[in-house]
């Protein structure tokens, strides 16, 4: 059994970007294995991995783009009893040695935690405020419009938990899907990502389901770098994908009053 497995979903992913996250993942003394779930239209990455001759990396070409959660589910459904912990990784992440060990030890000591996320920063060193309270539709609308009105800004600050101390360990309702350090046995009790969500909000949905059984913890003693692009704010196609996902999410969890839904997805 591996200590940690991880999966990265790729779609026409930049090779240099991919190299950084792969090199980061293998900077560890733990026994680890990485799975690539490629949603790209062609299997160009297959040759890349063959030439690199990486050990403990399994490349999977899906020949279809079923979405972010769908791509991770392709891996999650095949790693039962394969590792103690599994990391859902973005391709635009990188971090120093010691990060995985620290999170591994934390999870070993806290069996009631299902998901833990480290502090996340931009490449320039600025912190990313990606711990969130359960969203209301207005939170999403205001973030999309990027309004600078003081009242709206205060509402967004509360949503992003800027009224808390990001240097302190916190039990957080919504942790970012860019780096999800998951206890492997949650897949048996919680299920998998909801494949009705193509992209965006799959992490919101999954964290809420995890919290029916476990805690979801922000752990700032270690940090990662996330080259966050926020494509939904730049690309009209991605905007409508995000909009569709938001509508599905609020239909599921409630537009006004939050519903207590513990449904699994297999």
N, C-alpha and C positions, 0 to 999 in steps of 0.2 A: 504493500500500500504506500502511496505517495503521501507526504505531508500536505502538499498543496498542489492542486491543479489550477489551471486558468484557461479562459477562452477569450479570444479576440475575434470579433466579427469584422470582416474586411469587405470593402466595396470600392474597387478602383483606388485602393489605399496607396499613399505615397510610400515608396520603399524606404527612404531615409527616416521617415517617421516611424515606420514599423521596426526598423533596426533599433531605434532608441528604446522602445518599450520592451523588445525582446531581450536586449542586453541588460536592461534594468531587472527584468524578471529573473534572470539567471545569476544575478549577483547575490547569491545566498548559499549558506551551508545546508539548507534544508533540501529534502528530496522533492523535486518539483517536476511537473510535466506541463507543457503548453499545447493547447489545441487551437488551430486556426480554422475558423468557419467562414469560408469565402463565398459571399453572395454575388461576386462579380459576374459579368456576362461571359468572361473567358477565364481559363485557368492559368493565366500568365504567372501567377505566384508559385505555381508548382515547380517551374524551372528555377525560380529564385531560391526556393528552399533546397532544391536538389544541389544547386551549385554551392550553397553555403554549407551544406552537410551538417546542419544543426542536429544535435542529439536531443532526445526527449522533446521533440516537437512533432506533432501529428497534423498534417495538412488535410483539410476536408473541403473539396470543391462541391458546392451545393447545386450548381447549374441553375440557380433560380434565386431571385431576391425576394424572400418572404418577409423581410423586415429584421429589425435589430433583435428583438426578443426571440423571434423564430429562429434566427441564426444561432443564438446562444442555446436555445432549447435542443437543437440538433446535437450539441455536445452534452448538455446536462443529462439527457436521457440515456446516455451511454456510459456515464462514469459512476454508476452506483457501486458503492464499496471500493472505489478506485482511489479515493483520497479522504483525508479528514476535513479539509477545507477547500473551497473553490473560489477563485477570484474572477468576477466578470470585469474585464478590462476594456477600456477604450484604446484605440490605436494611437491616440495623441497624448498618452501619458508617459512620463518617465520619472525615475526616482533612484535614490542612492542605495547602496548596500546597507543592510541592517533593518530596513523598513519591514520586510516580510517576517523576519525573526521577531521583531517587537510585537507585531499584530498577532502572530501565531501564539506567542506566550500569553498575550492578553486574552485571546479566545480560550486557551487551555485553562486559564484561571477563572473564566466567567462563562460557565456553561449555559447561563440563561440568555446569552447574547446570540442572536442569529445573524446579524450583519454589523460589521464595523467599518468605518471609513476614516482615514487619516485627514489631517489638515491638507487643504488643496490650495496651491498658489499658481498664479500666472508665471510665465517664463521671466517676467521682469521683477518677480519677487512679491508682487501685490497679492494679498489674500483673496480667494474667491469665496463669496458668501453663498455657499451652495447647501447649507443646512436650511431646511424649510419647515414651516408649519403646514398642516394640511391646507391645501389651497381652496379658496372660493373662486368662482368664475371671475369676480372683479379683480382679483390678484393677477390672473393670467391676462385679462384685458389691459390692465394698466401697464404690465411689463411689456406687452406687445406694442402698445402705443408709445412707450418710453416717455411718458409725460413728466415734466419737471416741476409741476405744481407742488408746493410744500406739503399739502395734505396728502396727495397721492404718493409723494416720495416717502412720507412717514408710514403710510400703509404698506408700501413695498418693503421698507426697512424692517417692519415687524414680521412680515411674511418671511423674509430672509434671515430672521433671528438676529438682526444687527443690534438689538437691544440686549443681547446676551454677550458673554465673553467667549470669543472664538479660541481662546487659549486654554479653555477649561473643558474637561470631559463632560459630554452632555448626552442625555437620552433624547433623541431627535425623531420627530414623526416621519420626515422625508429626508433620506440621504441620497446624494447624487448617484446615478447609475454609471458614472465614469470609472468608478473603482468600488466594487462591492465585494468585500471579503466575507464570504458566506460560510456558515457551518453546513457541511455537506448533507447532513441528515434532514435538513429542512425540505429538501426536494421530495422526501417521502411524506412529510406532514403538510407542507404548504402547496406543493406542486411546482409548476414552472411558470415562466412568463406567459402572460395572456397574449396569444398570437393575434387577437383581434386588434391589437395596437401595433401598427406597422413600425412606428418610431415616435419617440417622445412620449412621456407619461407612463411608459412601461415600468420605469423605476419607481414612480409614485405609487402605482398600483401594487407592485411587488412588496415594497416596504410596508404598506398598510396591511397586506396579508400576513407578512412576517410578524407584525406586531400583535397578531392574535395569539401567538405562541411564545414569542421571544422579544427581547429588547433590540433596538437598533441604535447603535452608539457611535457618536463622533469622538474620535480619539486623537487629540492634537499633539501628542508627544512625538509623533513622526509626521513627515509631510511628503507630498508628491507634487509634481509639476504637471499641470493640465493646460495644453495649448488650445484653449476653448475658443471655437470659431463662431458659435451661435448662428448656424446657417439659416435657421428659420427667420432671422431678422434680415438676411441678405438675399435670400433666394425665394422667389414667389412660389415655386413648386414645393419647397420645404415648408413654407408658411402654411400652405393648404394641407399638407400632411400633418403638421402640428395641430392645425385647427380641427381636423377630423379626429385626431387622437384625443384632443381635449373634450370634444363633444361626447365621444364614447366614454371617456373617463368619468365625466360628470353624470352621464346617464346611469352609469354603474354605481357610483358612490354618492350621488345626490347633488343637486344644483343649489339647494338652499340649506337643507338639513343633512348632515352626514349620515349615511346608512352604515350599519354594522354588518358588512358582508364578509364572510370568511370563505368565500368560494375558492376552490382549487382550480388549477389549470394543468391538464396533463397532456 
